[in-house]
Amino acid sequence: MSIIIIIIIIFFFSPGLAPVKYEVIVVTGDVKGAGTNANVSITLYGQTGDSGKRELTQKFRDLFERKQTDKFEIEVLDLGESD
């Protein structure tokens, strides 16, 4: 099985210790075998720490299917610049 997933992270800046929202965009490829039904998680890393393991889920949605774009919002304390 071949799985192609591209992850794009968009950072929404908020100064200080206030929570920051990060948008994670997952683009699944359009080739035979692309996609997965597995549980998918991500850890965001920055200069001031990491987000810890976060599962990418959405209710009532079949995620990570072939030729599909899925968007997720992760809210954590400011992680600083990405490494």
Sequence and secondary structure as in RCSB ss.txt:
>XXXX:A:sequence
MSIIIIIIIIFFFSPGLAPVKYEVIVVTGDVKGAGTNANVSITLYGQTGDSGKRELTQKFRDLFERKQTDKFEIE
VLDLGESD
>XXXX:A:secstr
    EEEEEEE    TTSEEEEEEEEEE  STT B  S  EE  EETTEE   EE   TT   SBTT EEEEEEE
EE   SB 
